Amino acid sequence: MIYQSFSRRQLLTLTWWRRNEFAGYDGILCDGSVRSGKTLSMAVGFLLWSMERFDGGQFALCGKTVESLRRNVANLLPQWLEGVFQLEERRSENRITVTGVGHRNNYYLFGGKDESSYAQIQGMTLCGVLLDEVALMPRSFVEQALARCSVPGSKFWFNCNPEGPEHWFYLEWVRQARARNILYLHFTMEDNPSLSPEIRERYERLYNGVFYDRYVRGLWVAAEGLVYDGFDPARHMPPTLPETAGRCYVSVDYGTRNPTVFLLWQKEKGATAGAACGNTTGTGGSGSSKRQTEHMRRICSIFYPANIPQMVIVDPSAASFITELRQLGLPVQQADNAVLDGIRCVSDLLREGQLLFHPDCAHTKSEFRAYVWDEDAAAQGVDRPVKDHDHCMDAVRYFAYTVVRRGTARVGRRPRGL
């Protein structure tokens, strides 16, 4: 790979460990906006440092998951380090062996997705660790990874986008960087010379609300107030929906003791519409087969026989209900239930005008106006909506994140008559 130019902060990230004024630091922490060039400079800097200072050593490359780490870092290393080092990956061992400058080291890939993840790295002896997306990892995993760095000369490399101001990593590492002997660098998009003004402007338009403050401005700010502050009934609930011959979908937030929501959608390129049958029905709480059949008949009364659904997207926790749907011959997809990613997706689609709702969707309209961030959770550094009157919001999110931005994985058979 031929590099065109680096910004001052990128160059410092690549070389700080060789500069007398910074060489004594125990590590480096880079945070800030998306697309600011910090991931590339951190990963390349980590490899340059480790390959120059150690031979025969063990290192850890850590991400939220091994898959995200491969996507964001590992798969790009051969391109970033072409002509400098030779890389050999053994995927079955989650290990990359790097050879060059007369040295040979092993780099192990780890995912810190939950509190149990720390056990993966426990017992290792490391010369250094790179924690990519560190703010998304549980504290137990991060602390275990750092405790493994017991070799003289080992260093910590942290990289992340901001989260809330009460997040443990912000309080204990970003704000305490000097006390912990960590070099702290804050990145913005201006630190990435490869971004053209047009691309920067595109990213400026890509986010809104708290996500704009975090991912564009690079600020550790709280998620507060309305979750979807960009929802405007005048814009998103027009008197009539556009005529469309798009594919039909149903998204379901299933409840036993809580309401069950069915939303009927039609989707085509560049336009998504929620129809008038986005209604809420009460449920009794038994979760019996009879109750599930009643739900099924409700869905079929919405679209059968004229609008055979391309897919029914269902709350993944409703396992028995999903089984019932499949036994009736309906094409079912378990919803992707990543809450924050789904909320970002819905926010993006609202801003772009790609989610439209029929005026009869009264429950959906009401929830958009009442769906707020949980202030108590924010005080603990956790982004989470208040779990109340959110059933329509869940059904909207299931469709938006599973179908519009992710695409459906499977198509089943046409339903049989009831």
Secondary structure, DSSP 8 states (H G I E B T S, - for coil): -------HHHHHHHHGGGSTTTTT-SEEEEEE-TTSSHHHHHHHHHHHHHHHH-SS-EEEEEESSHHHHHHHTGGGHHHHTTTT-EEEEEGGGTEEEEEETTEEEEEEEEE--SGGGHHHHTT---SEEEEETGGGS-HHHHHHHHHT--STT-EEEEEE----TT-HHIIIIITTTTTTTEEEEEE-GGG-TTS-HHHHHHHHHH--HHHHHHHTS-------SBTTTT--HHHHS-SS------EEEEEEE--SSS-EEEEEEEEETTEEEE-TT-EEE---S---HHHHHHHHHHHHHHHTTT---SEEEE-TT-HHHHHHHHHTT--EEE----HHHHHHHHHHHHHTT--EE-TT-HHHHHHHHH-BB-HHHHHTT---B-SSS-HHHHHHHHHIIIIITT--S---------
